[in-house]
Amino acid sequence: MRRREFIRLFSSTVVAWPLTARAQQSERVRRIGILNPASANDPVWQARIGAFQQELALLGWSIGRNVRIDTRWATTDADEIRRQATELIALAPEVILSAADATLPPLLQLTRTVPIVFAVGFDPVGAG
């Protein structure tokens, strides 16, 4: 009788394994927004985005697994930057990377609740 109980218990446990594996919640995907004042085919800005993604990977962030990056490209035209900034804010990122001084003021006009990280090299206080 003990052998049958063991087989029954073992069988039910093995059958339940896939269910418990599926029941585990996946890691939350964080969303980062990037606003660049250049075209998408600009090699300098592509290299910068690539370096940013490499550093994120070194810190344990994997695109698609635990982080999503929404990149918006705008020329130096102020209207285009504002349009792209509006689109980016609508995606509700948890943090925004403002890649240049031209992109910071429109982002600040659109949100004061989303943290904005900016590249050092210009005067953000002086820019407003």
C-alpha positions as CSV (number, residue, x, y, z in Angstrom):
1,M,0.0,0.0,0.0
2,R,2.8,2.4,0.8
3,R,4.3,2.0,-2.7
4,R,1.0,2.9,-4.4
5,E,0.7,6.0,-2.2
6,F,4.2,7.1,-3.0
7,I,3.6,6.6,-6.8
8,R,0.3,8.6,-6.5
9,L,2.0,11.4,-4.6
10,F,5.0,11.5,-6.9
11,S,2.8,11.5,-10.0
12,S,0.7,14.4,-8.8
13,T,3.8,16.4,-7.9
14,V,5.4,15.8,-11.3
15,V,2.1,16.9,-13.0
16,A,2.0,20.1,-10.9
17,W,5.6,21.2,-11.7
18,P,4.7,22.9,-15.0
19,L,1.8,24.7,-13.3
20,T,4.0,26.1,-10.5
21,A,6.6,27.2,-13.1
22,R,4.0,29.1,-15.1
23,A,2.5,30.5,-11.9
24,Q,5.7,32.3,-11.0
25,Q,5.5,36.0,-12.0
26,S,8.1,37.3,-14.3
27,E,10.3,40.2,-13.4
28,R,8.7,43.7,-13.9
29,V,9.8,45.4,-17.1
30,R,11.0,48.9,-16.5
31,R,10.6,51.5,-19.2
32,I,13.3,54.1,-20.2
33,G,12.6,56.9,-22.6
34,I,15.4,58.5,-24.6
35,L,15.0,61.7,-26.6
36,N,17.8,62.5,-29.1
37,P,18.2,65.7,-31.1
38,A,19.4,63.9,-34.2
39,S,18.2,61.6,-37.0
40,A,18.1,57.8,-36.3
41,N,20.9,57.1,-38.8
42,D,23.4,59.5,-37.2
43,P,26.4,57.2,-36.4
44,V,27.6,59.4,-33.4
45,W,24.2,59.1,-31.7
46,Q,23.9,55.4,-32.6
47,A,27.2,54.8,-30.9
48,R,26.0,56.6,-27.8
49,I,22.8,54.6,-27.6
50,G,24.8,51.4,-28.1
51,A,27.2,52.4,-25.3
52,F,24.2,53.2,-23.0
53,Q,22.7,49.8,-23.7
54,Q,26.0,48.0,-23.1
55,E,26.3,49.7,-19.7
56,L,22.8,48.7,-18.8
57,A,23.6,45.1,-19.7
58,L,26.7,45.2,-17.5
59,L,24.4,46.3,-14.6
60,G,22.0,43.4,-15.2
61,W,19.4,45.1,-17.4
62,S,18.3,43.0,-20.4
63,I,16.2,44.6,-23.1
64,G,13.0,42.7,-23.4
65,R,13.4,40.8,-20.1
66,N,13.5,43.6,-17.4
67,V,13.8,46.8,-19.4
68,R,12.3,48.4,-22.4
69,I,13.9,51.4,-24.1
70,D,11.7,53.8,-26.1
71,T,13.9,56.0,-28.3
72,R,12.6,59.0,-30.1
73,W,14.7,60.8,-32.7
74,A,14.2,64.5,-33.5
75,T,16.2,66.9,-35.5
76,T,17.3,70.2,-34.0
77,D,13.9,71.7,-35.1
78,A,12.2,72.8,-31.9
79,D,8.7,71.8,-33.1
80,E,9.9,68.3,-33.9
81,I,11.6,68.0,-30.6
82,R,8.4,69.0,-28.8
83,R,6.3,66.5,-30.9
84,Q,8.7,63.7,-30.1
85,A,8.8,64.7,-26.4
86,T,5.0,64.6,-26.2
87,E,5.0,61.2,-27.8
88,L,7.6,59.9,-25.4
89,I,5.8,61.2,-22.3
90,A,2.6,59.5,-23.5
91,L,4.4,56.2,-23.3
92,A,4.7,56.7,-19.5
93,P,8.4,55.9,-19.0
94,E,9.7,55.6,-15.5
95,V,12.8,57.7,-16.4
96,I,13.8,59.8,-19.4
97,L,17.3,60.3,-20.8
98,S,17.6,63.8,-22.3
99,A,20.5,63.5,-24.6
100,A,21.2,67.2,-25.2
101,D,20.4,70.7,-24.0
102,A,17.9,71.2,-26.8
103,T,15.7,68.3,-25.6
104,L,15.6,69.2,-21.9
105,P,13.3,72.3,-21.9
106,P,10.4,70.7,-23.9
107,L,10.6,67.6,-21.6
108,L,10.4,69.9,-18.5
109,Q,7.4,71.7,-20.0
110,L,5.6,68.4,-20.4
111,T,6.3,66.7,-17.1
112,R,7.5,67.4,-13.7
113,T,6.7,63.9,-12.4
114,V,8.9,61.7,-14.6
115,P,12.6,61.9,-13.6
116,I,14.8,63.3,-16.3
117,V,18.4,62.3,-16.5
118,F,20.6,64.5,-18.7
119,A,24.1,64.5,-20.1
120,V,26.5,66.7,-18.2
121,G,28.1,69.2,-20.4
122,F,25.6,72.0,-20.4
123,D,24.0,74.2,-17.8
124,P,20.5,72.7,-17.0
125,V,19.8,75.3,-14.3
126,G,20.6,78.1,-16.8
127,A,18.5,76.4,-19.4
128,G,15.5,76.5,-17.0
